[in-house]
Amino acid sequence: MARIDDVNFYLQPADKLAVELLGKAIVRNIDGEIHRYLIAETECYMGVEDTACHACKGKTPRASTLWERGGKLYVYLIYGIYNLMNIIAGNEGEPMGVLIRGVKDINGPGRVARKLGIGKDFNKEDLLISERIWLEETNLKPEYITTPRIGIDYARKEDRERLWRFVAYDSLKDIDI
């Protein structure tokens, strides 16, 4: 499998990138040991107009990473205990991101980050050049379903109802990498 090192892959709008990420491998180098996980569930957050996106409140210290160029990680803590990992999408100055909600056999964004050893020190990590974490092409194009995003009760009704969650667990269940 080849590392995804073309910045243009990450410069897509978040709704497109969220679908493209399904079936790709997240690769973690932990003390020289390589671990690969197939991305099975994503959610997109579409910038300042999306009231579910952290960017809608402006460029706060917590959310400022979203304004970086696509291909970097946005990692933040929720409930004081769970780190969540997002991949920034789009051009610098266009605050969009894709939450990695699940990988094959691991459901839930907090569980994914814990399994991969993702902490706040991964915030702004550049997937194009990092030696700790990167994405690889698998050539898989899994079938997926779309649903409303989860856990965004604070957002406007129209943003809560958008079908911006992409789920491909069923089509990846028999695939090993």
N, CA, C and O of each residue as an XYZ file, in Angstrom:
708
protein
N       0.850     -1.180      0.000
C       0.000      0.000      0.000
C       0.892      1.239      0.000
O       1.932      1.281      0.658
N       0.462      2.227     -0.744
C       1.253      3.450     -0.872
C       0.707      4.550      0.032
O      -0.502      4.712      0.196
N       1.629      5.288      0.604
C       1.269      6.440      1.431
C       0.562      7.477      0.563
O       0.960      7.713     -0.578
N      -0.480      8.089      1.103
C      -1.165      9.178      0.402
C      -0.380     10.445      0.711
O      -0.496     11.021      1.793
N       0.427     10.866     -0.270
C       1.287     12.028     -0.051
C       0.993     13.162     -1.027
O       1.793     14.087     -1.169
N      -0.149     13.091     -1.696
C      -0.585     14.161     -2.592
C      -1.501     15.092     -1.811
O      -2.596     14.700     -1.407
N      -1.056     16.316     -1.600
C      -1.831     17.273     -0.815
C      -3.224     17.481     -1.400
O      -4.162     17.774     -0.659
N      -3.374     17.337     -2.704
C      -4.677     17.564     -3.341
C      -5.753     16.620     -2.819
O      -6.932     16.975     -2.806
N      -5.365     15.427     -2.390
C      -6.332     14.504     -1.800
C      -7.036     15.163     -0.616
O      -8.245     15.008     -0.443
N      -6.285     15.889      0.189
C      -6.815     16.506      1.405
C      -7.456     17.871      1.163
O      -8.136     18.396      2.044
N      -7.250     18.442     -0.003
C      -7.788     19.778     -0.285
C      -9.231     19.742     -0.768
O      -9.803     20.787     -1.075
N      -9.822     18.566     -0.838
C     -11.233     18.430     -1.203
C     -12.111     18.997     -0.092
O     -11.688     19.053      1.063
N     -13.333     19.420     -0.430
C     -14.276     19.791      0.630
C     -14.501     18.592      1.565
O     -14.374     17.440      1.149
N     -14.830     18.871      2.807
C     -14.946     17.820      3.825
C     -15.979     16.754      3.479
O     -15.775     15.583      3.797
N     -17.087     17.133      2.834
C     -18.093     16.117      2.501
C     -17.564     15.124      1.474
O     -17.933     13.950      1.503
N     -16.709     15.577      0.575
C     -16.095     14.667     -0.410
C     -14.992     13.837      0.251
O     -14.906     12.627      0.042
N     -14.156     14.494      1.045
C     -13.063     13.783      1.708
C     -13.595     12.706      2.648
O     -13.011     11.626      2.742
N     -14.691     12.984      3.339
C     -15.265     12.011      4.280
C     -15.593     10.693      3.584
O     -15.386      9.622      4.153
N     -16.099     10.766      2.367
C     -16.412      9.557      1.594
C     -15.124      8.909      1.090
O     -14.973      7.689      1.157
N     -14.195      9.726      0.587
C     -12.929      9.198      0.055
C     -12.103      8.483      1.124
O     -11.337      7.572      0.808
N     -12.251      8.884      2.372
C     -11.477      8.267      3.453
C     -11.945      6.852      3.785
O     -11.167      6.057      4.313
N     -13.196      6.528      3.486
C     -13.711      5.187      3.785
C     -12.883      4.137      3.051
O     -12.692      4.221      1.838
N     -12.400      3.161      3.787
C     -11.594      2.097      3.201
C     -10.113      2.406      3.120
O      -9.322      1.522      2.793
N      -9.715      3.638      3.410
C      -8.287      3.965      3.454
C      -7.724      3.431      4.770
O      -8.466      3.195      5.723
N      -6.414      3.246      4.809
C      -5.759      2.761      6.021
C      -5.140      3.923      6.785
O      -4.388      4.721      6.227
N      -5.469      4.005      8.075
C      -4.721      4.879      8.981
C      -3.564      4.030      9.485
O      -3.768      2.922      9.982
N      -2.368      4.546      9.357
C      -1.182      3.801      9.765
C      -0.534      4.523     10.944
O      -0.293      5.729     10.900
N      -0.259      3.760     11.993
C       0.402      4.306     13.187
C       1.721      3.594     13.395
O       1.788      2.365     13.402
N       2.754      4.373     13.562
C       4.068      3.857     13.924
C       4.224      4.077     15.427
O       4.405      5.207     15.881
N       4.153      3.005     16.182
C       4.279      3.082     17.638
C       5.566      2.358     18.030
O       5.636      1.129     18.005
N       6.570      3.136     18.387
C       7.875      2.588     18.779
C       8.431      1.636     17.721
O       8.970      0.578     18.048
N       8.296      2.020     16.454
C       8.832      1.224     15.357
C       7.936      0.092     14.898
O       8.252     -0.586     13.920
N       6.828     -0.124     15.580
C       5.872     -1.162     15.190
C       4.745     -0.507     14.395
O       4.133      0.456     14.856
N       4.473     -1.034     13.201
C       3.480     -0.449     12.297
C       2.126     -1.132     12.491
O       2.024     -2.359     12.469
N       1.090     -0.311     12.682
C      -0.282     -0.794     12.863
C      -1.162     -0.122     11.816
O      -1.089      1.093     11.634
N      -1.996     -0.905     11.123
C      -2.901     -0.380     10.095
C      -4.352     -0.640     10.496
O      -4.697     -1.703     11.013
N      -5.191      0.370     10.239
C      -6.614      0.292     10.569
C      -7.415      0.838      9.395
O      -7.122      1.925      8.897
N      -8.420      0.096      8.953
C      -9.283      0.555      7.861
C     -10.329      1.533      8.384
O     -11.037      1.237      9.347
N     -10.424      2.683      7.758
C     -11.421      3.675      8.153
C     -12.796      3.181      7.715
O     -13.013      2.870      6.544
N     -13.726      3.111      8.675
C     -15.051      2.550      8.414
C     -16.191      3.530      8.660
O     -17.315      3.286      8.219
N     -15.924      4.635      9.357
C     -16.993      5.588      9.652
C     -16.403      6.985      9.796
O     -15.412      7.191     10.497
N     -17.035      7.939      9.117
C     -16.588      9.335      9.169
C     -17.792     10.259      9.297
O     -18.926      9.869      9.021
N     -17.524     11.487      9.718
C     -18.516     12.564      9.690
C     -17.809     13.809      9.187
O     -16.652     14.054      9.529
N     -18.506     14.598      8.371
C     -17.893     15.837      7.892
C     -18.477     17.042      8.613
O     -19.644     17.056      9.004
N     -17.639     18.040      8.773
C     -18.004     19.316      9.388
C     -17.565     20.404      8.425
O     -16.387     20.523      8.089
N     -18.555     21.210      7.979
C     -18.393     22.016      6.773
C     -18.106     23.505      6.991
O     -18.422     24.313      6.118
N     -17.532     23.882      8.100
C     -17.063     25.250      8.248
C     -17.969     26.157      9.050
O     -18.821     25.698      9.810
N     -17.771     27.463      8.869
C     -18.410     28.464      9.733
C     -19.925     28.472      9.626
O     -20.593     28.877     10.577
N     -20.490     28.044      8.514
C     -21.948     28.024      8.351
C     -22.597     26.795      8.979
O     -23.812     26.768      9.179
N     -21.799     25.784      9.287
C     -22.283     24.532      9.877
C     -22.249     24.679     11.402
O     -21.172     24.687     11.999
N     -23.408     24.793     12.026
C     -23.456     25.045     13.473
C     -23.003     23.844     14.312
O     -22.865     23.968     15.529
N     -22.774     22.705     13.692
C     -22.195     21.560     14.400
C     -20.667     21.600     14.374
O     -20.012     20.862     15.109
N     -20.102     22.458     13.531
C     -18.649     22.569     13.366
C     -18.080     23.557     14.383
O     -18.671     24.611     14.621
N     -16.947     23.224     14.979
C     -16.308     24.136     15.931
C     -15.985     25.482     15.296
O     -15.877     26.482     16.006
N     -15.830     25.530     13.991
C     -15.494     26.780     13.301
C     -16.622     27.798     13.338
O     -16.378     28.987     13.131
N     -17.846     27.366     13.595
C     -18.983     28.296     13.570
C     -18.882     29.350     14.662
O     -19.525     30.395     14.564
N     -18.100     29.104     15.685
C     -17.919     30.078     16.771
C     -16.719     30.988     16.521
O     -16.353     31.788     17.382
N     -16.108     30.865     15.344
C     -14.950     31.686     15.016
C     -13.645     30.967     15.317
O     -13.623     29.819     15.761
N     -12.569     31.678     15.060
C     -11.228     31.099     15.195
C     -10.771     31.172     16.654
O      -9.933     31.997     17.017
N     -11.333     30.303     17.471
C     -10.996     30.242     18.894
C      -9.666     29.496     19.065
O      -9.230     28.804     18.145
N      -9.020     29.624     20.221
C      -7.782     28.863     20.436
C      -7.980     27.355     20.219
O      -7.111     26.698     19.646
N      -9.107     26.808     20.669
C      -9.362     25.375     20.516
C      -9.505     24.987     19.054
O      -8.953     23.974     18.623
N     -10.241     25.785     18.286
C     -10.588     25.406     16.913
C      -9.661     25.986     15.855
O      -9.864     25.723     14.669
N      -8.666     26.753     16.230
C      -7.830     27.443     15.237
C      -7.158     26.490     14.253
O      -6.875     26.872     13.117
N      -6.901     25.260     14.678
C      -6.278     24.271     13.792
C      -7.123     24.022     12.547
O      -6.578     23.705     11.490
N      -8.438     24.158     12.654
C      -9.313     23.920     11.497
C      -8.992     24.847     10.326
O      -9.324     24.524      9.185
N      -8.364     25.971     10.577
C      -8.042     26.926      9.513
C      -6.739     26.571      8.795
O      -6.338     27.268      7.864
N      -6.079     25.499      9.219
C      -4.841     25.063      8.566
C      -5.171     24.380      7.229
O      -6.333     24.121      6.917
N      -4.134     24.100      6.463
C      -4.282     23.392      5.188
C      -4.761     21.965      5.441
O      -4.412     21.355      6.451
N      -5.557     21.444      4.523
C      -6.008     20.065      4.611
C      -4.839     19.095      4.706
O      -3.762     19.333      4.159
N      -5.080     17.993      5.417
C      -4.060     16.968      5.568
C      -3.397     16.964      6.930
O      -2.527     16.137      7.205
N      -3.808     17.888      7.779
C      -3.296     17.909      9.147
C      -4.386     17.391     10.081
O      -5.564     17.364      9.724
N      -3.984     16.987     11.266
C      -4.945     16.500     12.248
C      -5.427     17.640     13.136
O      -4.673     18.548     13.485
N      -6.696     17.562     13.489
C      -7.298     18.431     14.501
C      -7.732     17.499     15.618
O      -8.671     16.721     15.451
N      -7.055     17.572     16.755
C      -7.329     16.688     17.890
C      -7.776     17.548     19.064
O      -7.126     18.535     19.411
N      -8.882     17.166     19.663
C      -9.388     17.919     20.813
C     -10.003     16.959     21.827
O     -10.354     15.822     21.511
N     -10.119     17.450     23.037
C     -10.632     16.675     24.160
C     -12.108     16.995     24.381
O     -12.505     18.160     24.368
N     -12.924     15.944     24.586
C     -14.324     16.159     24.958
C     -14.593     15.458     26.282
O     -13.952     14.461     26.615
N     -15.537     15.990     27.020
C     -15.937     15.447     28.322
C     -14.754     15.293     29.275
O     -14.850     14.591     30.282
N     -13.654     15.940     28.961
C     -12.476     15.867     29.820
C     -11.745     14.543     29.797
O     -10.781     14.357     30.540
N     -12.195     13.596     28.940
C     -11.560     12.272     28.945
C     -11.265     11.687     27.565
O     -10.373     10.849     27.440
N     -11.990     12.105     26.527
C     -11.822     11.492     25.205
C     -11.177     12.464     24.225
O     -11.659     13.581     24.041
N     -10.086     12.035     23.599
C      -9.542     12.778     22.473
C     -10.275     12.324     21.225
O     -10.551     11.136     21.062
N     -10.589     13.258     20.350
C     -11.192     12.936     19.061
C     -10.249     13.404     17.968
O      -9.616     14.454     18.082
N     -10.162     12.608     16.901
C      -9.241     12.873     15.807
C     -10.016     13.228     14.543
O     -10.873     12.475     14.081
N      -9.691     14.388     14.005
C     -10.274     14.859     12.753
C      -9.157     15.088     11.749
O      -8.033     15.419     12.123
N      -9.469     14.910     10.485
C      -8.540     15.267      9.419
C      -9.058     16.549      8.786
O     -10.199     16.611      8.328
N      -8.213     17.565      8.765
C      -8.605     18.840      8.180
C      -8.749     18.660      6.674
O      -7.954     17.974      6.033
N      -9.786     19.295      6.125
C     -10.068     19.235      4.689
C      -9.973     20.642      4.104
O     -10.109     21.636      4.817
N      -9.738     20.704      2.805
C      -9.784     21.983      2.108
C      -8.508     22.797      2.225
O      -7.516     22.373      2.818
N      -8.574     23.984      1.636
C      -7.440     24.898      1.612
C      -7.274     25.615      2.941
O      -8.212     25.700      3.733
N      -6.088     26.123      3.176
C      -5.841     26.938      4.363
C      -6.838     28.089      4.388
O      -7.077     28.731      3.365
N      -7.410     28.347      5.542
C      -8.388     29.420      5.682
C      -9.825     28.986      5.470
O     -10.745     29.774      5.685
N     -10.036     27.727      5.046
C     -11.380     27.161      4.866
C     -11.577     26.101      5.949
O     -11.198     24.948      5.748
N     -12.154     26.461      7.079
C     -12.181     25.550      8.233
C     -13.184     24.404      8.109
O     -14.351     24.532      8.480
N     -12.700     23.290      7.582
C     -13.535     22.088      7.448
C     -12.759     20.901      7.999
O     -11.528     20.903      8.008
N     -13.481     19.893      8.457
C     -12.805     18.711      8.957
C     -13.656     17.467      8.833
O     -14.869     17.529      8.638
N     -12.982     16.332      8.953
C     -13.639     15.026      8.923
C     -13.278     14.291     10.209
O     -12.109     14.006     10.469
N     -14.292     13.991     11.005
C     -14.109     13.224     12.232
C     -13.993     11.746     11.873
O     -14.824     11.209     11.140
N     -12.962     11.098     12.392
C     -12.833      9.648     12.224
C     -13.629      9.012     13.364
O     -13.164      8.945     14.502
N     -14.841      8.546     13.037
C     -15.754      7.979     14.046
C     -15.477      6.507     14.305
O     -15.768      5.998     15.388
N     -14.912      5.816     13.310
C     -14.683      4.397     13.510
C     -13.724      3.818     12.497
O     -13.605      4.307     11.373
N     -13.043      2.766     12.914
C     -12.227      1.959     12.021
C     -12.741      0.529     12.149
O     -13.486      0.207     13.075
N     -12.340     -0.318     11.216
C     -12.819     -1.698     11.263
C     -12.580     -2.284     12.658
O     -11.464     -2.243     13.175
N     -13.625     -2.820     13.249
C     -13.611     -3.478     14.560
C     -13.510     -2.526     15.755
O     -13.453     -2.989     16.894
N     -13.487     -1.212     15.526
C     -13.462     -0.249     16.638
C     -14.459      0.853     16.322
O     -14.252      1.657     15.413
N     -15.550      0.877     17.091
C     -16.631      1.828     16.860
C     -16.587      2.913     17.925
O     -16.566      2.618     19.121
N     -16.573      4.163     17.490
C     -16.588      5.297     18.408
C     -15.307      6.102     18.313
O     -14.214      5.544     18.412
N     -15.431      7.409     18.122
C     -14.239      8.239     17.897
C     -13.281      8.293     19.084
O     -12.070      8.388     18.884
N     -13.789      8.236     20.307
C     -12.908      8.207     21.473
C     -12.129      6.907     21.556
O     -10.946      6.903     21.894
N     -12.796      5.804     21.247
C     -12.130      4.492     21.256
C     -11.053      4.416     20.176
O      -9.977      3.859     20.393
N     -11.362      4.989     19.002
C     -10.380      4.987     17.910
C      -9.123      5.735     18.340
O      -8.011      5.224     18.202
N      -9.301      6.942     18.860
C      -8.142      7.739     19.275
C      -7.344      7.021     20.363
O      -6.114      7.039     20.347
N      -8.042      6.393     21.303
C      -7.353      5.664     22.372
C      -6.553      4.494     21.792
O      -5.389      4.307     22.146
N      -7.168      3.709     20.907
C      -6.492      2.548     20.315
C      -5.248      2.971     19.532
O      -4.226      2.286     19.562
N      -5.343      4.106     18.830
C      -4.227      4.587     18.027
C      -3.216      5.396     18.843
O      -2.181      5.808     18.319
N      -3.514      5.622     20.118
C      -2.600      6.394     20.953
C      -2.549      7.861     20.571
O      -1.490      8.487     20.622
N      -3.707      8.412     20.184
C      -3.776      9.805     19.742
C      -4.092     10.703     20.930
O      -5.145     10.576     21.556
N      -3.183     11.597     21.228
C      -3.382     12.591     22.275
C      -3.294     13.984     21.688
O      -3.136     14.150     20.479
N      -3.395     14.980     22.544
C      -3.340     16.376     22.094
C      -2.029     16.693     21.377
O      -1.979     17.623     20.572
N      -0.973     15.937     21.654
C       0.307     16.178     20.981
C       0.234     15.875     19.485
O       1.162     16.206     18.747
N      -0.854     15.250     19.024
C      -1.036     14.990     17.598
C      -1.771     16.134     16.896
O      -1.893     16.126     15.672
N      -2.260     17.114     17.653
C      -2.935     18.255     17.029
C      -1.954     18.942     16.079
O      -0.814     19.214     16.454
N      -2.389     19.218     14.864
C      -1.609     19.843     13.782
C      -0.599     18.896     13.137
O       0.198     19.329     12.304
N      -0.615     17.608     13.505
C       0.293     16.641     12.873
C      -0.022     16.588     11.378
O      -1.186     16.475     10.992
N       0.998     16.669     10.546
C       0.834     16.705      9.093
C       0.920     15.282      8.538
O       1.983     14.662      8.573
N      -0.190     14.772      8.031
C      -0.234     13.402      7.510
C       0.656     13.211      6.287
O       0.997     12.077      5.949
N       1.034     14.284      5.626
C       1.892     14.178      4.446
C       3.327     13.810      4.809
O       4.015     13.161      4.021
N       3.783     14.215      5.982
C       5.198     14.032      6.323
C       5.443     13.342      7.664
O       6.587     13.025      7.988
N       4.413     13.109      8.433
C       4.586     12.533      9.770
C       5.194     11.138      9.702
O       4.892     10.353      8.803
N       6.044     10.852     10.659
C       6.589      9.504     10.820
C       5.786      8.713     11.850
O       6.014      7.517     12.036
N       4.824      9.396     12.533
C       4.026      8.744     13.578
C       2.682      8.249     13.080
O       2.163      7.243     13.563
N       2.115      8.967     12.102
C       0.779      8.631     11.595
C       0.653      9.126     10.164
O       1.129     10.209      9.826
N       0.007      8.321      9.326
C      -0.233      8.710      7.946
C      -1.361      7.852      7.392
O      -1.831      6.925      8.052
N      -1.790      8.168      6.177
C      -2.815      7.373      5.493
C      -2.184      6.636      4.326
O      -1.227      7.110      3.712
N      -2.740      5.459      4.030
C      -2.309      4.695      2.866
C      -3.508      4.358      2.001
O      -4.614      4.129      2.490
N      -3.253      4.334      0.696
C      -4.264      3.937     -0.284
C      -4.409      2.422     -0.234
O      -3.414      1.699     -0.185
N      -5.639      1.949     -0.245
C      -5.901      0.506     -0.258
C      -6.588      0.072     -1.548
O      -6.700     -1.120     -1.832
N      -7.044      1.048     -2.323
C      -7.840      0.818     -3.535
C      -9.205      0.211     -3.236
O      -9.882     -0.264     -4.147
N      -9.613      0.220     -1.978
C     -10.958     -0.226     -1.619
C     -11.935      0.918     -1.836
O     -11.632      2.068     -1.517
N     -13.086      0.611     -2.369
C     -14.175      1.580     -2.528
C     -15.412      0.968     -1.881
O     -16.310      0.499     -2.580
N     -15.464      0.969     -0.562
C     -16.547      0.264      0.126
C     -17.905      0.921     -0.077
O     -18.011      2.138     -0.230
N     -18.927      0.095     -0.076
C     -20.288      0.628     -0.058
C     -20.518      1.234      1.312
O     -19.951      0.780      2.306
N     -21.348      2.258      1.361
C     -21.596      2.941      2.627
C     -23.022      3.444      2.672
O     -23.693      3.568      1.647
N     -23.471      3.729      3.886
C     -24.764      4.377      4.077
C     -24.508      5.764      4.660
O     -23.451      6.026      5.234
N     -25.486      6.639      4.502
C     -25.394      7.970      5.095
C     -26.486      8.116      6.144
O     -27.594      7.605      5.982
N     -26.158      8.813      7.210
C     -27.118      9.087      8.280
C     -26.834     10.493      8.805
O     -25.811     11.087      8.467
N     -27.727     11.020      9.622
C     -27.391     12.269     10.312
C     -26.211     12.043     11.268
O     -25.974     10.926     11.727
N     -25.497     13.098     11.550
C     -24.370     13.023     12.475
C     -24.871     12.768     13.899
O     -26.040     12.993     14.214
N     -23.970     12.300     14.737
C     -24.301     11.884     16.101
C     -23.783     12.914     17.111
O     -22.705     13.482     16.933
N     -24.563     13.145     18.170
C     -24.082     13.939     19.295
C     -23.961     15.424     19.040
O     -23.092     16.085     19.609
N     -24.830     15.962     18.186
C     -24.756     17.396     17.876
C     -26.084     18.083     18.182
O     -26.567     18.894     17.392
N     -26.661     17.759     19.311
C     -27.955     18.325     19.702
C     -27.940     19.845     19.782
O     -28.992     20.475     19.672
N     -26.787     20.436     19.969
C     -26.643     21.887     20.081
C     -26.772     22.609     18.734
O     -26.968     23.824     18.710
N     -26.667     21.892     17.630
C     -26.667     22.499     16.295
C     -28.087     22.836     15.830
O     -29.067     22.316     16.363
N     -28.179     23.714     14.830
C     -29.468     24.026     14.205
C     -30.101     22.746     13.678
O     -29.405     21.796     13.321
N     -31.418     22.734     13.635
C     -32.161     21.561     13.167
C     -31.682     21.114     11.789
O     -31.444     19.926     11.572
N     -31.540     22.053     10.862
C     -31.124     21.675      9.502
C     -29.733     21.046      9.502
O     -29.473     20.141      8.709
N     -28.836     21.504     10.372
C     -27.504     20.907     10.449
C     -27.543     19.540     11.129
O     -26.771     18.650     10.774
N     -28.434     19.370     12.100
C     -28.586     18.056     12.746
C     -29.117     17.013     11.770
O     -28.795     15.830     11.886
N     -29.927     17.447     10.811
C     -30.576     16.505      9.893
C     -29.755     16.193      8.644
O     -30.114     15.291      7.887
N     -28.678     16.908      8.419
C     -27.861     16.654      7.219
C     -27.288     15.235      7.274
O     -26.886     14.755      8.334
N     -27.261     14.588      6.136
C     -26.753     13.211      6.046
C     -25.242     13.245      5.823
O     -24.749     12.897      4.750
N     -24.529     13.666      6.842
C     -23.085     13.871      6.749
C     -22.296     12.888      7.604
O     -21.154     13.155      7.977
N     -22.903     11.767      7.907
C     -22.205     10.649      8.556
C     -22.168      9.520      7.540
O     -23.185      9.188      6.932
N     -20.990      8.930      7.358
C     -20.779      7.924      6.320
C     -20.264      6.648      6.983
O     -19.239      6.660      7.665
N     -20.994      5.542      6.773
C     -20.745      4.308      7.518
C     -20.536      3.146      6.550
O     -21.389      2.870      5.706
N     -19.384      2.463      6.679
C     -19.045      1.376      5.750
C     -18.621      0.093      6.461
O     -17.939     -0.738      5.861
N     -19.005     -0.087      7.716
C     -18.570     -1.275      8.465
C     -18.909     -2.579      7.750
O     -18.063     -3.466      7.641
N     -20.150     -2.700      7.261
C     -20.588     -3.969      6.669
C     -19.739     -4.372      5.472
O     -19.422     -5.550      5.311
N     -19.366     -3.413      4.633
C     -18.621     -3.779      3.429
C     -17.131     -3.997      3.707
O     -16.402     -4.430      2.814
N     -16.669     -3.710      4.914
C     -15.258     -3.920      5.261
C     -15.045     -5.106      6.196
O     -13.905     -5.457      6.499
N     -16.139     -5.731      6.657
C     -16.017     -6.737      7.720
C     -15.155     -7.937      7.350
O     -14.536     -8.534      8.232
N     -15.096     -8.308      6.071
C     -14.318     -9.482      5.672
C     -12.971     -9.122      5.048
O     -12.308     -9.985      4.472
N     -12.562     -7.869      5.156
C     -11.313     -7.403      4.543
C     -10.227     -7.331      5.608
O     -10.443     -6.792      6.693
N      -9.076     -7.870      5.293
C      -7.912     -7.762      6.177
C      -6.809     -7.013      5.446
O      -6.638     -7.152      4.235
N      -6.071     -6.221      6.200
C      -4.925     -5.521      5.594
C      -3.661     -5.836      6.372
O      -2.586     -5.346      6.026
